[in-house]
Amino acid sequence: MEKTSNGKTKGFFAFLRKIEQATVVRSVRSGLVSMIPVLIIGAFALIFKTFPVTQYQTFIETFLNGFLLKLFDIVYAATFGVLSVYMTFSISRAYMKIKSDQNAVSGGAVIAALISFFILAGAYLPDFSTDNMGPKSMFLAILTGLGASALYLVFYRLFNKRRVLLFSTGADRDFNKMLTTIFPIVAVAGIFALFNYLIITLSVEDSFRSFLASVFNAIFSHLPDGFFKGFIFVLLSSILWFFGIHGSDTLESVMQAHFAPGLEANQAAVAAGQVPTEILSKQFFDCFVLMGGCGATICLLIAILLFSRNRAHRGLGYTATLPMIFNINELMVFGLPIIFNPIMLIPFLTVPLVCYSVSYLATYLGIVPVITNGIEWTTPIILGGYSATGSVAGALMQVVNVITGVLIYLPFIKLLDKQSNEIQTREFESFMKFFRANEERFATEKITALGNVYGDFAKSLCADIKHNYKSKIVLAYQPQYDYNGKCFGVEALLRFKHETHGLLYPPLVVKLAEEGEFLPGFEEEVLKRALEDRAAVAEKFGPDVKISFNITGNTVTTPRFLQFCRDLKENNSLEGCPLCIEVTEQAALSFSEDSIKGLASLSDMGFSLAIDDFSMGQTSINYLKDNLFDEIKLDGSLVKGLSTHRNCREIISSITQLASTLKLTVLAEYVETEDEREILHEIGCDCYQGYLYSPAVFLDADK
């Protein structure tokens, strides 16, 4: 049974992956993600502009002759006021990036999409305004962003194949490249102009955009008044939103014609001393259905903040909280995203329909009074329900709807978390395969600077480590033994426990810490943890064992690290078991006068010093000339090559003889067999670390 269930789950997620990989879905999602800065700025401008407190509104209207109100209006007009233009641009660019045709000029596709958008939106009309470019035209943005770009690509390839190109002799390369886009752009614009002309010719409307509005009006004009008409309105609005179309604004004319008059009728009845009877009004939908915005997404927000275990989802929730309190939810809808997300389809459609039905029934039965007071659509829940109905029952109705909605969203949030974790796991496995394959190259190259998906993933992982390393660092300890089998020391090995990916590959962690410029703090934290673990180390491995830990050459002699160690010394934190600093060679240690003084200072504080990954190279030999180090740790490749390369024996023998002369201890890592230990003993190395004795172990077995 379990096997069948797992098979169904895998099949479901495989189906979701196919949908996610569709060019249309990827283009729209990617385009919307690029618009998040516009959405955030516009959302806060709208909040400041419409904050539903009378005293506040009076203040912004009168302060400096309305300066603040004008400022908010300008920002809103430049963001939400032309939202569909931004969307057309970003979706077209995303589409061309996915298609990644190296020959096609993507800028031409964007121009073709924008021209097509303005044609369908009615830019040729004398009364054309920003209203035609805002959220109400989002359907046109998706249509032209995808359709015009796809057509452009077809025509570009066609004209390029037939050599129908324009060139200007003597012009630079970029100029000539843009000339090649003229014929494809003209062809695309011509098709959309013809389409728009056919629509306005066959209908009584003056643009494709107004034609869509008239179609929706016609649909609702033939529906009977009452519950069913409102139900269809909520369902259609949610469906439009799911496909990236601003349902509330697209159906605004329907709202004004069929539902908005309900409030006026109720107010007139109250004024005449009669009982108000109109259940449906614009305020009814705003209060009881569009709580937090379309899809009753305040319920989704609460479900995410209370129950989601996905850090990205929770981060989005925290960012979207303030706008959603005022029923502005574009950030959640586009950022999660909800649109084109099969997992969110069912709750996104179901929750508003359930809220609508329950609220309608409660009002019909008289449990909740009909709405008689006008309120701003940005009024937060509870306050909105109370103000609109003039009754606590209105506020309680909103609370009931929110609780119901949270319960409906909850299982889908868990499913979304599971899907996100699966995606992250796939991406992480791909990234690690790439990193390991190019590990040597990244010794001199920044992985976070790569202009591809791996660079983006590295930046994200770097941010995770930077913000969580103090709480997520754990140390594993690998014991060190002498030839007689006595444990004389342990090496503290860094492990970072990522919330999603588990224990990360240590060299990757160090690499990202270095690129993120927080490696010094990272290494200081490792030292502090090792000091805190001294008692547990002594209990597990024996008293007076030496604790070694790695510090990179970039850090070990810096004034910051030296001062950090002095502070530990002054606080008596270094007292106890012996401590050894292993200097690693991510960057070669410079041997300036200051560096030599720094190493001497560490020695005076009681640290012994070891050279990690020692070989016969020039850099390693340089470390010995000033007699600052106490121990040599052989390069692992030398130990691994003992049984297959005679030269490895000779090199190690030379190192042990040199170390004996300089009175240095030699320790071999990666000792995995008794034969390797015996060979090392024969050529003068009697200190070992490796799987022959023990892997690295955690002091806490649960880790």
WONOR-V481637 format. One record per backbone hydrogen bond with DSSP energy under -1.0 kcal/mol. CO is the residue of the C=O (numbers start at 1). NH is the residue of the N-H. If there is no record, write none. Layout:
BEGIN
co=CO nh=NH
co=CO nh=NH
END
This chain:
BEGIN
co=1 nh=5
co=2 nh=6
co=3 nh=7
co=4 nh=8
co=5 nh=9
co=6 nh=10
co=7 nh=11
co=8 nh=12
co=9 nh=13
co=10 nh=14
co=11 nh=15
co=12 nh=16
co=13 nh=17
co=14 nh=18
co=15 nh=19
co=16 nh=20
co=17 nh=21
co=19 nh=22
co=22 nh=26
co=23 nh=27
co=24 nh=28
co=25 nh=29
co=26 nh=30
co=27 nh=31
co=28 nh=32
co=29 nh=33
co=30 nh=34
co=33 nh=36
co=35 nh=39
co=36 nh=40
co=37 nh=41
co=38 nh=42
co=39 nh=43
co=40 nh=44
co=41 nh=45
co=42 nh=46
co=43 nh=47
co=44 nh=48
co=45 nh=49
co=46 nh=50
co=47 nh=51
co=51 nh=53
co=53 nh=57
co=54 nh=58
co=55 nh=59
co=56 nh=60
co=57 nh=61
co=58 nh=62
co=59 nh=63
co=60 nh=69
co=62 nh=65
co=63 nh=67
co=66 nh=70
co=67 nh=71
co=68 nh=72
co=69 nh=73
co=70 nh=74
co=71 nh=75
co=72 nh=76
co=73 nh=77
co=74 nh=78
co=76 nh=81
co=80 nh=83
co=82 nh=86
co=83 nh=87
co=84 nh=88
co=85 nh=89
co=86 nh=90
co=87 nh=91
co=88 nh=92
co=89 nh=93
co=90 nh=94
co=91 nh=95
co=92 nh=96
co=93 nh=97
co=94 nh=98
co=95 nh=99
co=96 nh=100
co=105 nh=108
co=106 nh=110
co=107 nh=111
co=108 nh=112
co=109 nh=113
co=110 nh=114
co=111 nh=115
co=112 nh=116
co=113 nh=117
co=114 nh=118
co=115 nh=119
co=116 nh=120
co=117 nh=121
co=118 nh=123
co=120 nh=209
co=122 nh=125
co=125 nh=128
co=129 nh=132
co=130 nh=133
co=133 nh=84
co=134 nh=137
co=135 nh=138
co=137 nh=141
co=138 nh=142
co=139 nh=143
co=140 nh=144
co=141 nh=145
co=142 nh=146
co=143 nh=147
co=144 nh=148
co=146 nh=150
co=147 nh=151
co=148 nh=152
co=149 nh=153
co=150 nh=154
co=151 nh=155
co=152 nh=156
co=153 nh=157
co=154 nh=158
co=155 nh=159
co=156 nh=160
co=157 nh=161
co=158 nh=162
co=159 nh=164
co=163 nh=165
co=168 nh=171
co=172 nh=176
co=173 nh=177
co=174 nh=178
co=175 nh=179
co=176 nh=180
co=178 nh=181
co=179 nh=182
co=181 nh=185
co=182 nh=186
co=183 nh=187
co=184 nh=188
co=185 nh=189
co=186 nh=190
co=187 nh=191
co=188 nh=192
co=189 nh=193
co=190 nh=194
co=191 nh=195
co=192 nh=196
co=193 nh=197
co=194 nh=198
co=195 nh=199
co=196 nh=200
co=197 nh=201
co=198 nh=202
co=199 nh=203
co=207 nh=211
co=208 nh=212
co=209 nh=213
co=210 nh=214
co=211 nh=215
co=212 nh=216
co=213 nh=217
co=214 nh=218
co=215 nh=219
co=216 nh=220
co=217 nh=221
co=220 nh=223
co=226 nh=230
co=227 nh=231
co=228 nh=232
co=229 nh=233
co=230 nh=234
co=231 nh=235
co=232 nh=236
co=233 nh=237
co=234 nh=238
co=235 nh=239
co=236 nh=240
co=237 nh=241
co=238 nh=242
co=239 nh=243
co=240 nh=245
co=241 nh=244
co=242 nh=340
co=245 nh=247
co=246 nh=250
co=247 nh=251
co=249 nh=252
co=251 nh=255
co=252 nh=256
co=253 nh=257
co=254 nh=258
co=255 nh=259
co=255 nh=260
co=259 nh=262
co=260 nh=263
co=261 nh=265
co=262 nh=266
co=263 nh=267
co=264 nh=268
co=265 nh=269
co=266 nh=270
co=267 nh=271
co=268 nh=272
co=269 nh=274
co=270 nh=273
co=281 nh=285
co=282 nh=286
co=283 nh=287
co=284 nh=288
co=285 nh=289
co=285 nh=290
co=290 nh=293
co=291 nh=298
co=293 nh=296
co=296 nh=299
co=297 nh=301
co=298 nh=302
co=299 nh=303
co=300 nh=304
co=301 nh=305
co=302 nh=306
co=303 nh=307
co=304 nh=308
co=310 nh=314
co=311 nh=315
co=312 nh=316
co=313 nh=317
co=314 nh=318
co=315 nh=319
co=316 nh=320
co=317 nh=321
co=320 nh=324
co=321 nh=325
co=323 nh=328
co=324 nh=327
co=329 nh=333
co=330 nh=334
co=331 nh=335
co=332 nh=336
co=333 nh=338
co=333 nh=339
co=338 nh=341
co=341 nh=344
co=344 nh=348
co=345 nh=349
co=346 nh=350
co=347 nh=351
co=349 nh=353
co=350 nh=354
co=351 nh=355
co=352 nh=356
co=353 nh=357
co=354 nh=358
co=355 nh=359
co=356 nh=360
co=357 nh=361
co=358 nh=362
co=359 nh=363
co=360 nh=364
co=361 nh=365
co=362 nh=367
co=362 nh=368
co=376 nh=379
co=380 nh=384
co=381 nh=383
co=382 nh=386
co=383 nh=387
co=384 nh=388
co=385 nh=389
co=386 nh=390
co=388 nh=372
co=388 nh=373
co=392 nh=396
co=393 nh=397
co=394 nh=398
co=395 nh=399
co=396 nh=400
co=397 nh=401
co=398 nh=402
co=399 nh=403
co=400 nh=404
co=401 nh=405
co=402 nh=406
co=403 nh=407
co=404 nh=408
co=405 nh=409
co=406 nh=410
co=409 nh=413
co=410 nh=414
co=411 nh=415
co=412 nh=416
co=413 nh=417
co=414 nh=418
co=415 nh=419
co=416 nh=420
co=417 nh=421
co=418 nh=422
co=419 nh=423
co=420 nh=424
co=421 nh=425
co=422 nh=426
co=423 nh=427
co=424 nh=428
co=425 nh=429
co=426 nh=430
co=427 nh=431
co=428 nh=432
co=429 nh=433
co=430 nh=434
co=431 nh=435
co=432 nh=436
co=433 nh=437
co=434 nh=438
co=438 nh=442
co=440 nh=443
co=441 nh=444
co=447 nh=450
co=452 nh=456
co=453 nh=457
co=454 nh=458
co=455 nh=459
co=456 nh=460
co=457 nh=461
co=458 nh=462
co=459 nh=463
co=460 nh=464
co=461 nh=465
co=462 nh=466
co=463 nh=467
co=465 nh=469
co=468 nh=471
co=468 nh=472
co=469 nh=473
co=472 nh=497
co=474 nh=495
co=476 nh=493
co=477 nh=697
co=478 nh=491
co=480 nh=488
co=480 nh=489
co=481 nh=688
co=482 nh=485
co=486 nh=482
co=488 nh=546
co=489 nh=480
co=490 nh=548
co=491 nh=478
co=493 nh=476
co=495 nh=474
co=496 nh=504
co=498 nh=502
co=502 nh=498
co=505 nh=508
co=505 nh=509
co=506 nh=510
co=507 nh=511
co=508 nh=512
co=509 nh=513
co=510 nh=514
co=511 nh=515
co=512 nh=516
co=513 nh=518
co=514 nh=517
co=518 nh=522
co=519 nh=523
co=520 nh=524
co=521 nh=525
co=522 nh=526
co=523 nh=527
co=524 nh=528
co=525 nh=529
co=526 nh=530
co=527 nh=531
co=528 nh=532
co=529 nh=533
co=531 nh=534
co=533 nh=537
co=534 nh=538
co=535 nh=539
co=536 nh=540
co=537 nh=541
co=538 nh=542
co=546 nh=490
co=547 nh=580
co=548 nh=492
co=549 nh=582
co=551 nh=584
co=552 nh=555
co=552 nh=556
co=555 nh=558
co=558 nh=562
co=559 nh=563
co=560 nh=564
co=561 nh=565
co=562 nh=566
co=563 nh=567
co=564 nh=568
co=565 nh=569
co=566 nh=570
co=567 nh=571
co=568 nh=573
co=569 nh=572
co=578 nh=547
co=579 nh=608
co=580 nh=549
co=581 nh=610
co=582 nh=551
co=583 nh=612
co=584 nh=553
co=592 nh=596
co=593 nh=597
co=594 nh=598
co=595 nh=599
co=596 nh=600
co=597 nh=601
co=598 nh=602
co=599 nh=603
co=600 nh=604
co=601 nh=605
co=602 nh=607
co=603 nh=606
co=608 nh=581
co=609 nh=630
co=609 nh=631
co=610 nh=583
co=611 nh=633
co=614 nh=635
co=617 nh=621
co=618 nh=622
co=621 nh=624
co=624 nh=627
co=630 nh=665
co=631 nh=611
co=632 nh=667
co=633 nh=614
co=635 nh=638
co=635 nh=639
co=636 nh=640
co=637 nh=641
co=639 nh=642
co=641 nh=645
co=646 nh=650
co=647 nh=651
co=648 nh=652
co=649 nh=653
co=650 nh=654
co=651 nh=655
co=652 nh=656
co=653 nh=657
co=654 nh=658
co=655 nh=659
co=656 nh=660
co=657 nh=661
co=658 nh=662
co=659 nh=664
co=665 nh=632
co=667 nh=634
co=668 nh=689
co=671 nh=692
co=673 nh=677
co=674 nh=678
co=675 nh=679
co=676 nh=680
co=677 nh=681
co=678 nh=682
co=679 nh=683
co=680 nh=685
co=681 nh=684
co=686 nh=483
co=687 nh=668
co=688 nh=481
co=689 nh=671
co=690 nh=693
co=690 nh=694
co=697 nh=477
co=700 nh=703
END
